[in-house]
Each structure stands twice: as structure tokens, then as C-alpha cells.
């Protein structure tokens, strides 16, 4: 299966930590996609498969003082995930008014890395992320209804990129 088939789902997962801002896919190629947010916050992400690495994707976003680089290594996901619920306040209040949710994909520690660099003067297959820049992939502080699209995207990607079947 060509990488282009899963790029919209990869774009959703990479954009997920940035929030629930609306975006559109501007262009797609066999191994890359560009997405642009619209509305008040106009960010542009370039997402591509890391050179010579199946199911490892790199996102770059230029800012005035540097470049934000994120890497999502889907080969490190084990195929499972959990939806965590944290509730506080009076028990008589409806859950939607007193609970927050987070979605956690089970993976090896360094499945998602994020850092800011002054410029892109390195090979994207050898990104110099510090250990502190990498962690497992999770999305938090959303209403429960938003998580299904991330789970669906991961389920579609999992067939191509591994994880426990």
C-alpha cells in the first residue's frame, strides 16, 4: 500500500497536539502532504515520510524565529490505546461539566518527538532530538467526542505500519 493512502490520517495525528483547529490539506504527493489551518490561527505544516524509514513521519512548521519539527514514529506504537477520564467537582453535576479526557496510545517512549531549531540544516532522517523532546503519543484536554477521529485514523494506519494485530 503506498504511503499517500495514509497521509491524511498521519496529518490528523501530527496536527492533533496543536489542538482542534480546522485545517485543509493543500497538496499531497506520494510521500508528503501540506496542511494549512484556517481561521484566526493560520499555521502551515509540511508533513513527509522520513527518508528511508517506513511509517516514520516528520512535520516542519516555519515560525519567525525558527522551525518547529515533530516526528511521529508509528512503528513504535503497540496497537493499543486508552481513553482516560479525570473528574472533579460535585458528583451530581453531569460528567460533561466536570470531567476531562485524554487519549493515550501505548508505545515505546520515543514515539513522538518535538523540538524547535534555528534552521533546517540537518538530514531529516537524522533529526537531533534530545531525550527530553521525545515521549509517548497522547492527546489531552478535549471533549470525549473529539477522540473517535484519532482512534479511527490510527486504526486505518495500523494495518500498514504495524502494532499488535
Secondary structure, DSSP 8 states (H G I E B T S, - for coil): --GGGTHHHHHHHHHHTT-S--EEEEEE-SSEEEEEE-SSS--EEEEEE-TT-TTEEEEEEEETTEEEEEEEEGGGEEEEEEEEEEE-S-TTS-HHHHEEEEEEEEE-TTSEEEEEESS--S-GGG----GGGEE--EEEEE-GGGHHHHHHHHHHHHHHH-S--
